[in-house]
């Protein structure tokens, strides 16, 4: 069994079973569905952030480990943000707007960093 398969499997177990569901506090009835949907959003964001440091082909296990670290950090950050929002307001619309703005800001930041990194390589 390769190191990549082991790293991938461990990351999957952590993501699916050990990370807290950030939506349970705000929307307990929809928490599982929201977690699956947002998980699908966090996957490409995590992949893009991982690509800032990891170049495909540099070792699949290393890439998988980096990806899982990034995903865990993003997921825990989202959980913390949801806990703070819950303290401040229980308005679901406001919560959704705050989460959307944060995710858009993260995506924009990742794109800016990747574009700047690509320009630096070209020089």
N, CA, C and O atoms as a DFTB+ gen file, in Angstrom:
492 C
 N C O
     1  1       0.855      -1.178       0.000
     2  2       0.000       0.000       0.000
     3  2       0.900       1.239       0.000
     4  3       1.839       1.335       0.790
     5  1       0.606       2.167      -0.878
     6  2       1.458       3.350      -0.997
     7  2       1.162       4.363       0.115
     8  3       0.102       4.343       0.741
     9  1       2.126       5.234       0.330
    10  2       1.957       6.292       1.338
    11  2       0.796       7.210       0.965
    12  3       0.088       7.710       1.839
    13  1       0.602       7.430      -0.338
    14  2      -0.506       8.281      -0.772
    15  2      -1.840       7.691      -0.336
    16  3      -2.691       8.407       0.193
    17  1      -2.029       6.404      -0.549
    18  2      -3.292       5.750      -0.184
    19  2      -3.523       5.865       1.322
    20  3      -4.643       6.122       1.762
    21  1      -2.480       5.677       2.097
    22  2      -2.601       5.783       3.554
    23  2      -2.953       7.220       3.956
    24  3      -3.867       7.440       4.751
    25  1      -2.219       8.197       3.401
    26  2      -2.490       9.610       3.720
    27  2      -3.895      10.009       3.291
    28  3      -4.599      10.711       4.017
    29  1      -4.297       9.557       2.111
    30  2      -5.635       9.868       1.606
    31  2      -6.715       9.268       2.512
    32  3      -7.696       9.937       2.835
    33  1      -6.538       8.031       2.913
    34  2      -7.514       7.353       3.764
    35  2      -7.615       8.017       5.137
    36  3      -8.713       8.248       5.643
    37  1      -6.468       8.319       5.732
    38  2      -6.481       8.979       7.041
    39  2      -7.153      10.341       6.945
    40  3      -7.946      10.707       7.812
    41  1      -6.839      11.096       5.891
    42  2      -7.479      12.397       5.683
    43  2      -8.981      12.280       5.519
    44  3      -9.735      13.085       6.066
    45  1      -9.420      11.278       4.767
    46  2     -10.859      11.057       4.580
    47  2     -11.540      10.764       5.910
    48  3     -12.599      11.321       6.198
    49  1     -10.952       9.907       6.714
    50  2     -11.525       9.554       8.019
    51  2     -11.617      10.802       8.906
    52  3     -12.639      11.037       9.550
    53  1     -10.560      11.588       8.936
    54  2     -10.563      12.812       9.751
    55  2     -11.644      13.761       9.264
    56  3     -12.422      14.280      10.064
    57  1     -11.698      13.993       7.948
    58  2     -12.679      14.941       7.397
    59  2     -14.115      14.495       7.649
    60  3     -14.974      15.318       7.966
    61  1     -14.377      13.207       7.512
    62  2     -15.749      12.729       7.608
    63  2     -16.227      12.473       9.038
    64  3     -17.407      12.655       9.336
    65  1     -15.337      12.062       9.908
    66  2     -15.793      11.592      11.212
    67  2     -15.248      12.357      12.424
    68  3     -15.833      12.274      13.504
    69  1     -14.157      13.091      12.274
    70  2     -13.556      13.718      13.441
    71  2     -13.730      15.234      13.498
    72  3     -13.684      15.817      14.581
    73  1     -13.927      15.871      12.364
    74  2     -14.115      17.323      12.372
    75  2     -15.532      17.662      12.817
    76  3     -16.480      16.959      12.468
    77  1     -15.677      18.734      13.583
    78  2     -17.030      19.121      14.002
    79  2     -17.831      19.660      12.827
    80  3     -17.278      20.247      11.897
    81  1     -19.129      19.455      12.882
    82  2     -20.016      20.018      11.871
    83  2     -20.311      21.455      12.294
    84  3     -20.979      21.670      13.306
    85  1     -19.823      22.443      11.538
    86  2     -19.976      23.837      11.970
    87  2     -21.414      24.337      11.983
    88  3     -21.699      25.379      12.573
    89  1     -22.308      23.624      11.353
    90  2     -23.688      24.099      11.221
    91  2     -24.627      23.564      12.287
    92  3     -25.779      23.992      12.357
    93  1     -24.168      22.641      13.116
    94  2     -25.043      22.041      14.119
    95  2     -25.583      23.067      15.111
    96  3     -26.721      22.958      15.567
    97  1     -24.769      24.056      15.442
    98  2     -25.192      25.050      16.425
    99  2     -26.280      25.968      15.869
   100  3     -27.194      26.356      16.596
   101  1     -26.187      26.317      14.589
   102  2     -27.121      27.292      14.005
   103  2     -28.352      26.628      13.388
   104  3     -29.482      27.063      13.610
   105  1     -28.119      25.576      12.615
   106  2     -29.203      24.937      11.885
   107  2     -29.149      23.422      12.087
   108  3     -28.751      22.699      11.173
   109  1     -29.537      22.931      13.253
   110  2     -29.377      21.496      13.537
   111  2     -30.128      20.574      12.568
   112  3     -29.661      19.474      12.273
   113  1     -31.290      21.018      12.072
   114  2     -32.075      20.163      11.169
   115  2     -31.408      20.009       9.808
   116  3     -31.519      18.956       9.181
   117  1     -30.718      21.045       9.348
   118  2     -30.094      21.022       8.030
   119  2     -28.579      20.841       8.100
   120  3     -27.903      20.920       7.074
   121  1     -28.043      20.604       9.282
   122  2     -26.590      20.603       9.483
   123  2     -25.861      19.602       8.586
   124  3     -24.827      19.929       8.005
   125  1     -26.388      18.403       8.474
   126  2     -25.696      17.375       7.680
   127  2     -25.652      17.773       6.207
   128  3     -24.607      17.681       5.564
   129  1     -26.785      18.213       5.679
   130  2     -26.840      18.618       4.257
   131  2     -25.926      19.818       4.022
   132  3     -25.171      19.840       3.050
   133  1     -25.986      20.812       4.901
   134  2     -25.135      21.996       4.744
   135  2     -23.659      21.619       4.808
   136  3     -22.844      22.160       4.061
   137  1     -23.320      20.699       5.691
   138  2     -21.936      20.266       5.811
   139  2     -21.470      19.576       4.526
   140  3     -20.340      19.790       4.086
   141  1     -22.320      18.759       3.928
   142  2     -21.956      18.095       2.669
   143  2     -21.777      19.124       1.553
   144  3     -20.819      19.055       0.783
   145  1     -22.704      20.076       1.473
   146  2     -22.629      21.087       0.417
   147  2     -21.391      21.953       0.606
   148  3     -20.634      22.177      -0.338
   149  1     -21.188      22.437       1.820
   150  2     -20.033      23.289       2.051
   151  2     -18.741      22.497       1.933
   152  3     -17.712      23.039       1.531
   153  1     -18.788      21.235       2.277
   154  2     -17.621      20.378       2.071
   155  2     -17.224      20.344       0.607
   156  3     -16.038      20.329       0.278
   157  1     -18.216      20.331      -0.268
   158  2     -17.932      20.357      -1.706
   159  2     -17.333      21.693      -2.130
   160  3     -16.600      21.759      -3.117
   161  1     -17.640      22.753      -1.394
   162  2     -17.042      24.057      -1.670
   163  2     -15.624      24.113      -1.104
   164  3     -14.723      24.663      -1.739
   165  1     -15.425      23.553       0.072
   166  2     -14.105      23.593       0.705
   167  2     -13.072      22.727      -0.024
   168  3     -11.878      23.027       0.019
   169  1     -13.512      21.672      -0.683
   170  2     -12.569      20.794      -1.378
   171  2     -11.769      21.539      -2.447
   172  3     -10.539      21.494      -2.410
   173  1     -12.420      22.228      -3.407
   174  2     -11.607      22.933      -4.411
   175  2     -10.818      24.114      -3.834
   176  3      -9.734      24.435      -4.322
   177  1     -11.362      24.759      -2.796
   178  2     -10.612      25.842      -2.157
   179  2      -9.352      25.266      -1.512
   180  3      -8.268      25.832      -1.657
   181  1      -9.484      24.160      -0.810
   182  2      -8.327      23.509      -0.182
   183  2      -7.314      23.067      -1.239
   184  3      -6.105      23.210      -1.052
   185  1      -7.815      22.537      -2.334
   186  2      -6.950      22.100      -3.422
   187  2      -6.171      23.289      -3.986
   188  3      -4.970      23.186      -4.235
   189  1      -6.854      24.410      -4.184
   190  2      -6.203      25.605      -4.729
   191  2      -5.155      26.152      -3.760
   192  3      -4.072      26.556      -4.182
   193  1      -5.469      26.166      -2.479
   194  2      -4.503      26.644      -1.491
   195  2      -3.302      25.699      -1.432
   196  3      -2.161      26.156      -1.355
   197  1      -3.544      24.413      -1.467
   198  2      -2.457      23.437      -1.454
   199  2      -1.539      23.662      -2.651
   200  3      -0.323      23.507      -2.539
   201  1      -2.108      24.022      -3.779
   202  2      -1.328      24.261      -4.987
   203  2      -0.386      25.441      -4.892
   204  3       0.506      25.588      -5.727
   205  1      -0.568      26.283      -3.890
   206  2       0.359      27.397      -3.695
   207  2       1.734      26.859      -3.289
   208  3       2.759      27.408      -3.695
   209  1       1.759      25.792      -2.493
   210  2       3.019      25.234      -1.998
   211  2       3.423      23.944      -2.686
   212  3       4.611      23.643      -2.794
   213  1       2.460      23.191      -3.144
   214  2       2.732      21.853      -3.670
   215  2       2.604      21.853      -5.184
   216  3       1.614      22.333      -5.736
   217  1       3.615      21.310      -5.849
   218  2       3.573      21.167      -7.307
   219  2       3.251      19.716      -7.622
   220  3       3.924      18.804      -7.142
   221  1       2.236      19.508      -8.418
   222  2       1.822      18.156      -8.772
   223  2       3.021      17.353      -9.281
   224  3       3.797      17.816     -10.116
   225  1       3.142      16.153      -8.758
   226  2       4.247      15.295      -9.139
   227  2       5.401      15.327      -8.149
   228  3       6.362      14.572      -8.300
   229  1       5.325      16.184      -7.143
   230  2       6.398      16.288      -6.151
   231  2       6.262      15.260      -5.027
   232  3       7.012      15.317      -4.053
   233  1       5.367      14.371      -5.139
   234  2       5.132      13.367      -4.103
   235  2       3.668      13.398      -3.707
   236  3       3.227      14.307      -3.004
   237  1       2.927      12.420      -4.152
   238  2       1.482      12.407      -3.925
   239  2       1.118      12.378      -2.446
   240  3       0.145      13.010      -2.033
   241  1       1.887      11.657      -1.654
   242  2       1.591      11.580      -0.219
   243  2       1.755      12.953       0.427
   244  3       0.949      13.352       1.268
   245  1       2.800      13.668       0.030
   246  2       3.020      15.016       0.562
   247  2       1.860      15.926       0.193
   248  3       1.363      16.678       1.032
   249  1       1.429      15.861      -1.053
   250  2       0.294      16.665      -1.496
   251  2      -0.969      16.330      -0.735
   252  3      -1.728      17.226      -0.366
   253  1      -1.202      15.056      -0.497
   254  2      -2.392      14.630       0.234
   255  2      -2.356      15.125       1.675
   256  3      -3.370      15.577       2.208
   257  1      -1.199      15.039       2.293
   258  2      -1.067      15.512       3.674
   259  2      -1.287      17.019       3.742
   260  3      -2.013      17.503       4.610
   261  1      -0.657      17.770       2.821
   262  2      -0.856      19.224       2.782
   263  2      -2.324      19.575       2.552
   264  3      -2.868      20.459       3.214
   265  1      -2.963      18.877       1.608
   266  2      -4.373      19.113       1.322
   267  2      -5.220      18.910       2.583
   268  3      -6.084      19.727       2.899
   269  1      -4.962      17.820       3.292
   270  2      -5.742      17.532       4.494
   271  2      -5.517      18.572       5.580
   272  3      -6.452      18.945       6.289
   273  1      -4.285      19.040       5.715
   274  2      -4.012      20.083       6.705
   275  2      -4.782      21.349       6.361
   276  3      -5.403      21.962       7.229
   277  1      -4.738      21.737       5.091
   278  2      -5.457      22.945       4.654
   279  2      -6.959      22.774       4.877
   280  3      -7.616      23.686       5.380
   281  1      -7.507      21.621       4.509
   282  2      -8.935      21.381       4.673
   283  2      -9.334      21.437       6.149
   284  3     -10.357      22.024       6.501
   285  1      -8.528      20.830       6.995
   286  2      -8.822      20.823       8.435
   287  2      -8.797      22.245       8.988
   288  3      -9.683      22.628       9.752
   289  1      -7.796      23.024       8.610
   290  2      -7.707      24.410       9.076
   291  2      -8.919      25.208       8.605
   292  3      -9.519      25.939       9.393
   293  1      -9.283      25.078       7.339
   294  2     -10.452      25.808       6.826
   295  2     -11.739      25.378       7.538
   296  3     -12.568      26.212       7.903
   297  1     -11.887      24.092       7.726
   298  2     -13.087      23.579       8.379
   299  2     -13.186      24.050       9.831
   300  3     -14.257      24.456      10.284
   301  1     -12.086      23.995      10.547
   302  2     -12.090      24.457      11.937
   303  2     -12.300      25.968      12.020
   304  3     -12.965      26.461      12.931
   305  1     -11.726      26.696      11.061
   306  2     -11.947      28.144      11.023
   307  2     -13.424      28.446      10.787
   308  3     -13.990      29.336      11.423
   309  1     -14.040      27.711       9.882
   310  2     -15.468      27.887       9.621
   311  2     -16.285      27.565      10.866
   312  3     -17.238      28.276      11.186
   313  1     -15.919      26.505      11.567
   314  2     -16.611      26.140      12.801
   315  2     -16.491      27.268      13.826
   316  3     -17.475      27.634      14.469
   317  1     -15.276      27.822      13.979
   318  2     -15.069      28.926      14.917
   319  2     -15.870      30.154      14.527
   320  3     -16.453      30.817      15.385
   321  1     -15.901      30.459      13.245
   322  2     -16.675      31.606      12.756
   323  2     -18.156      31.397      13.049
   324  3     -18.847      32.324      13.472
   325  1     -18.639      30.188      12.825
   326  2     -20.054      29.894      13.097
   327  2     -20.365      30.047      14.588
   328  3     -21.435      30.532      14.955
   329  1     -19.444      29.637      15.431
   330  2     -19.657      29.789      16.874
   331  2     -19.709      31.267      17.258
   332  3     -20.528      31.667      18.085
   333  1     -18.839      32.074      16.659
   334  2     -18.853      33.514      16.930
   335  2     -20.141      34.143      16.423
   336  3     -20.746      34.962      17.115
   337  1     -20.559      33.772      15.235
   338  2     -21.804      34.305      14.673
   339  2     -22.980      33.949      15.569
   340  3     -23.868      34.772      15.792
   341  1     -22.985      32.718      16.083
   342  2     -24.070      32.272      16.964
   343  2     -24.155      33.144      18.214
   344  3     -25.249      33.430      18.701
   345  1     -23.012      33.563      18.730
   346  2     -22.985      34.418      19.916
   347  2     -23.526      35.808      19.588
   348  3     -24.268      36.399      20.372
   349  1     -23.146      36.319      18.422
   350  2     -23.523      37.669      18.023
   351  2     -24.984      37.747      17.565
   352  3     -25.719      38.654      17.956
   353  1     -25.389      36.795      16.740
   354  2     -26.731      36.845      16.157
   355  2     -27.176      35.445      15.792
   356  3     -26.360      34.597      15.430
   357  1     -28.475      35.206      15.888
   358  2     -29.008      33.912      15.459
   359  2     -29.788      34.059      14.151
   360  3     -30.623      33.216      13.824
   361  1     -29.518      35.120      13.415
   362  2     -30.188      35.371      12.150
   363  2     -29.543      34.503      11.060
   364  3     -28.375      34.706      10.729
   365  1     -30.285      33.543      10.501
   366  2     -29.699      32.642       9.504
   367  2     -29.281      33.350       8.213
   368  3     -28.304      32.947       7.582
   369  1     -29.989      34.376       7.820
   370  2     -29.639      35.104       6.597
   371  2     -28.304      35.834       6.793
   372  3     -27.426      35.786       5.932
   373  1     -28.171      36.500       7.925
   374  2     -26.925      37.191       8.230
   375  2     -25.773      36.195       8.292
   376  3     -24.684      36.471       7.787
   377  1     -26.001      35.065       8.894
   378  2     -24.966      34.027       8.986
   379  2     -24.546      33.559       7.605
   380  3     -23.353      33.431       7.328
   381  1     -25.509      33.302       6.739
   382  2     -25.206      32.846       5.380
   383  2     -24.426      33.907       4.610
   384  3     -23.499      33.582       3.869
   385  1     -24.796      35.162       4.782
   386  2     -24.088      36.252       4.097
   387  2     -22.647      36.339       4.594
   388  3     -21.722      36.480       3.794
   389  1     -22.454      36.257       5.897
   390  2     -21.097      36.331       6.463
   391  2     -20.243      35.182       5.949
   392  3     -19.093      35.392       5.565
   393  1     -20.788      33.978       5.936
   394  2     -20.048      32.814       5.445
   395  2     -19.703      32.985       3.971
   396  3     -18.577      32.711       3.558
   397  1     -20.669      33.438       3.178
   398  2     -20.425      33.641       1.743
   399  2     -19.330      34.680       1.515
   400  3     -18.451      34.481       0.677
   401  1     -19.379      35.774       2.247
   402  2     -18.365      36.822       2.100
   403  2     -16.983      36.285       2.475
   404  3     -15.998      36.565       1.792
   405  1     -16.915      35.526       3.543
   406  2     -15.625      34.963       3.971
   407  2     -15.084      33.997       2.917
   408  3     -13.900      34.037       2.586
   409  1     -15.950      33.132       2.393
   410  2     -15.500      32.182       1.369
   411  2     -15.056      32.900       0.098
   412  3     -14.053      32.524      -0.508
   413  1     -15.793      33.925      -0.307
   414  2     -15.406      34.705      -1.490
   415  2     -14.069      35.402      -1.251
   416  3     -13.230      35.459      -2.150
   417  1     -13.869      35.930      -0.047
   418  2     -12.597      36.582       0.281
   419  2     -11.452      35.581       0.231
   420  3     -10.377      35.902      -0.275
   421  1     -11.661      34.379       0.744
   422  2     -10.620      33.347       0.705
   423  2     -10.297      32.980      -0.740
   424  3      -9.128      32.875      -1.113
   425  1     -11.331      32.785      -1.546
   426  2     -11.117      32.443      -2.960
   427  2     -10.349      33.556      -3.664
   428  3      -9.407      33.285      -4.408
   429  1     -10.745      34.808      -3.433
   430  2     -10.061      35.943      -4.057
   431  2      -8.600      35.994      -3.627
   432  3      -7.715      36.206      -4.455
   433  1      -8.349      35.803      -2.350
   434  2      -6.979      35.832      -1.841
   435  2      -6.132      34.726      -2.463
   436  3      -4.988      34.960      -2.851
   437  1      -6.689      33.536      -2.556
   438  2      -5.966      32.412      -3.164
   439  2      -5.654      32.716      -4.628
   440  3      -4.541      32.467      -5.090
   441  1      -6.627      33.249      -5.354
   442  2      -6.396      33.584      -6.759
   443  2      -5.314      34.649      -6.908
   444  3      -4.461      34.550      -7.790
   445  1      -5.345      35.650      -6.062
   446  2      -4.323      36.712      -6.116
   447  2      -2.943      36.134      -5.856
   448  3      -1.996      36.441      -6.580
   449  1      -2.820      35.301      -4.830
   450  2      -1.521      34.710      -4.492
   451  2      -1.031      33.817      -5.630
   452  3       0.146      33.860      -5.986
   453  1      -1.918      33.016      -6.198
   454  2      -1.510      32.122      -7.283
   455  2      -1.095      32.897      -8.523
   456  3      -0.127      32.528      -9.188
   457  1      -1.819      33.972      -8.841
   458  2      -1.472      34.796     -10.002
   459  2      -0.120      35.472      -9.774
   460  3       0.724      35.489     -10.670
   461  1       0.088      36.030      -8.579
   462  2       1.369      36.680      -8.279
   463  2       2.513      35.673      -8.309
   464  3       3.604      35.985      -8.787
   465  1       2.268      34.471      -7.802
   466  2       3.300      33.449      -7.806
   467  2       3.644      33.057      -9.245
   468  3       4.811      32.838      -9.570
   469  1       2.637      32.972     -10.092
   470  2       2.861      32.612     -11.494
   471  2       3.656      33.716     -12.195
   472  3       4.542      33.423     -12.998
   473  1       3.347      34.985     -11.900
   474  2       4.078      36.107     -12.508
   475  2       5.533      36.104     -12.061
   476  3       6.425      36.392     -12.860
   477  1       5.781      35.785     -10.804
   478  2       7.152      35.751     -10.281
   479  2       7.945      34.655     -10.987
   480  3       9.119      34.849     -11.300
   481  1       7.315      33.500     -11.242
   482  2       7.978      32.398     -11.941
   483  2       8.343      32.789     -13.365
   484  3       9.377      32.366     -13.884
   485  1       7.494      33.599     -13.999
   486  2       7.723      33.982     -15.388
   487  2       8.899      34.920     -15.535
   488  3       9.518      34.992     -16.597
   489  1       9.209      35.639     -14.469
   490  2      10.306      36.632     -14.548
   491  2      11.651      35.969     -14.518
   492  3      12.676      36.648     -14.575
